[in-house]
Amino acid sequence: MRTENEIYALILDTAINDVRIKSVYMNGSRTNENVPKDIFQDYDIVYVVEDTKSFIEDKDWIKRFGEILYMQYPDENPYYPSDKENSYGWLMQFSDGIRIDITVQSVNYAVQHINDDKLCKVLLDKENILPEVEAATDCQYWVKRPTKEQYLAVCNNFWWCTNNIAKGLWREE
């Protein structure tokens, strides 16, 4: 298995040497200081680009990241809402156990959405196009006590749906 330093070097080298890539940032568990590191953590990488089309049309560019064992193209799923012009992703599992999820985002999209996930860290901004990003924090994922109204609404929905169990059993479904 490649080391964390090798993967970061590969991610940054890709950004530095590809003129189409303007910036790169990471989100997810690797930016969260409260999460213990383990061998299953993936790398959630976003390359900020002028145009996503060239990356989508030539999927061979991702082969530089290693021998792909299997991969998913979530934006090709007709049931998955997709805006390929602004954001497109590859979820890759490599033969050495490393997993990298790469997304290419248009500059405008990235600037508007980089702060949507508070677990975000800018790795490289070649042209200083990204807004200031606060230090990564998992606070938006903390469990919050529901209000009384929220609790009662969930309870009501639970009891409302339980009759579906009886109907399904009676119908032998």
N, C-alpha and C positions, 0 to 999 in steps of 0.2 A: 504494500500500500504506500502511495506517495505521502510525503509529509505535508503538514499544514503549510510550512514555508514554501515548499515546491508548488503547491496549488496556488497560493497567493502570488508567487512569482509568475506563474503561467497566466493568471487572470490579469495582472498588471501589465505583463509583457504584451499580451493581446491588445490591451487598450492603448498602450504606448505606440505600438507599431502599426496599428490600423488607423489610417487617417479618417476613416468614416466614424470612428468612435471618439466622442468629445469628452465623456466622463464615464466613470464607473462607480457605482455604489453597491453596498451590500445591506440586506436586511435579514431578519430572522434570528434564530437562536444563537448564531455565532457572534452577534452583536450584543447579546444579553449577558452581562456580567453575572447575573444570578443563576444562570444555567450551567451545571457542571458539564465539562467537555466529555464527549464519548465518541466512539468510532462510528456512530450512526448519524452524527450531525452532518447535514448537507451544507452546501454553499449556495446561498440565495443571492445571485449576482444580477445586477441591472447595468447594461451598457446603454448609455445615452447617445443617440445617433441622430444625424440630420434626417435620414430616411430609412425606414425599416425594410423597404422593398428589396434592396440588394441582399440583405441578410436572409430574407425569407426565400427568395428565388434560388440562391446558391447555398443550400444547406450543408455543403461540404466544409464550410468554414469552421463548423463546430468539431470536426474531426481532430483538430489540433489539441483538444482537451484530453484525448486518450481513446483507448479502445472501448467503444460503446457496447455494453452488454444488451441493454434494452433502453428504449426511449419512448417518451410520450410527447405528442404535439397537442396540448390542450386547446390551442386556438384553431385547430382543424376540426374539432368536434362540432357538428352542426347544432348540438343542444347546448353548447357553451357560448355565452355572449362574448363576442370578440370584436375588437377594433384593431385589425391588423395594421392599419396605417399608422397607428400610434403606439401599439404595444403587441409584442409577439414573443412567445416563450417556448423553450425546449427543456424538458425534464429528463435528465440523463443519468443513468446508472452505469458506471464504468467497471470493467473487468477486475480492477484492483480494489474494488469496494468503495471507491469515492463516488459520491453523488453530487452533481452540480445542476442547479436549476438556473438557467440563463434566460433573461428577458432582454429584448432590445426595446427601448422606448424612444419616441421622438423627443426632441428637446422641449418643445412646448408642453407635451404631456408630462414629462419628468418634472419640469419646473412646477407645474400645477399640482402634482401628486406625490412628490418626494416626501412630504411631511405627513402623508396619510398614515403611514406605519411609523410609530415612534421608535421601533427597533431598526434604526437606519444609521449607516455610517458611510460617509463619502470616502472612497479609497483613492480616487484620482479625479481631478477636474482640470483637464488640460487648458480649457479656455475660460475658466471661472464663470460658467454659465448657470451653475446650480445655486439656489438660494442657501442662506445659512441654515444649517441643520443642527438642532440641539443634540446634546449627548444622548446616545441611545438609552431608552428606558422601556421597561415592560409594564409601566403603570396602566396603559390602556387595556391590558389583559388581566388585570387584577379582578378577582371575583368581587362583585359589589352586592351588598344586601338589597334585595328587591323592596320596592315600596309595598305597602299593604295592598294597594290596588293591583299592582303587577302580580303579586302572589295569588290574590283571589281570582284574577283572570286566568292564570295558569291552572289553578285548581278547578275552576269552572270548565275549562276546555278539557281537562283530563276526564272529569265525570261525564261531560257531554259525549266524549268519544268512546267511553267504555261500552256503550250499547252496540258499537260496531263489532266488538269481540263476540258478543252473543249472536249477532246476526251472522257473522262469519262462521261460527261454530254450527249454528243451525243449518246454514247453507252448505256445510262441509267444504268450506273454502280455506 
